[in-house]
Amino acid sequence: MNTDLRFGIEEEYFITELASRRMSAQPSKAAIQACEAALGEYFALEMFQGQIEVASPIFNNVAEAAHYLDEARASLRHALEPHGLGLLSVGSHPLADWRTQRATQQPHFCKLFEDYRHVAQRSVLSGLHVHVEVPSQLDRIRVMNEVLPWTPLLLALSCSSPFWDGADSGYMSYRQTACDEWPRMGIPEFFADELAYDAYVALLMQTGAIKQAGDCWWGVRPAGKYPTLELRMTDACPRVDDALCIASFFRLLVAYAIEHAQPGADYSQNSRWILLENRWRAKRYGVEAAFVIEGYDRPFTTEQWLFRAQQVLGKTAHEMGVEDVFRQLRRMLAEGSSAHRQLGIFQRTLTDGNDTQAALAAVVDHLMKETAKPSRFVDHTLETLNAG
């Protein structure tokens, strides 16, 4: 099998005022230029002026990704600090006010705000996107169908957006709830293969619904610009280790699908109904959800689903030399998702007699520290380049 699947990672960040802990509505031109100088060609603007993105180079292994993301995050922090600004990698900013955020003045973003109005204005969200290369001779939709049922597990582990509009939303991933306001987000329509997908895209383009295939923003999709399958469902991860682990697991899922003689053959409308239910449970309850697993008449805990993943994917993981990814996933589960950590800090700060704003500010401080923490992986799967 192909054990060297190339991949890339996109991380979206909130620019944060160090004094107020609030998301910056309009960072200075000098601050943005400093960020662009720090990242070079891998820097990208986002929908809002207070957001930026790193679109990584192509990686051959997770060690390269760990080294790059450590350097990128550190470079951005150092670029922002002289301007009184910090960096947050998280699904939703606890102290962001979507009403005050300003659109980035580029034609593509201006068109989104013109077309989607209030939905676009409320979309103050950050995600973790992972691209994994699919060999050109394979049908990417069939590969996607093999991978899709596992994606709520990835979402549950990544949940980092419990706060919205200055309050506890009641969801572990409110980002995914807000995403449902958009068309063509969430779970893809049911497509048997690329032929069916291409017909769908052609119909939307012919009728003026979309301008390009990239206007389909599902949680997993065949990328328009690259020969990849793209994961988009997951929240941005404060800890780079968690982002790396999710990227590694998604890469493993794609590798498992690729080695199948008929990837996606068992994916059906019933599978999609179960997937819809599991995504709902993941965004609402995160790692505490009880998941429906096709073929079983009882719900699975996240821990049980991870055990099942190791049973199914273990051989592929061994062939790729990434067996340790399962230990790292269990570590994430044992330590709790970012959403759980944020809620814990929020409640403890309130219990100590502080008001809501102070509690949210404490959460922001925690997130800035986690965003700044370098990778600690030193194992077969996720070792850093300078280990050993």
ABEGO torsion letter per residue (X at the ends): XBAABBBBBBBBBBBBBAAAGBBBABBBAAAAAAAAAAAEAABBBBABAABBBBBBBBBABAAAAAAAAAAAAAAAAAAAAAAGBBBBBBABBAABBAAABBBBBBAAAAAAAAAAEAAAAABBBBBBBBBBBBBAABBAAAAAAAAAAAAAAAAAAABABABBGGBBAGBABAAAAAAAABBGBEBBBBBABAAAAAAAAAAAAAAGABABAAABABABBBBAABBBBBBAABBBBABAAAAAAAAAAAAAAAAAAAABABBGAABBAAAAAAAAAAAAAAAAAEAABBBBBBGBABBBBAAAAAAAAAAAAAAAAAAAGAAAAAAAAAAAAAAEBAAAAAAAAAAAAAAAGBBAAAAAAAAAAAAAAAAABBBABBBAAABBAABX
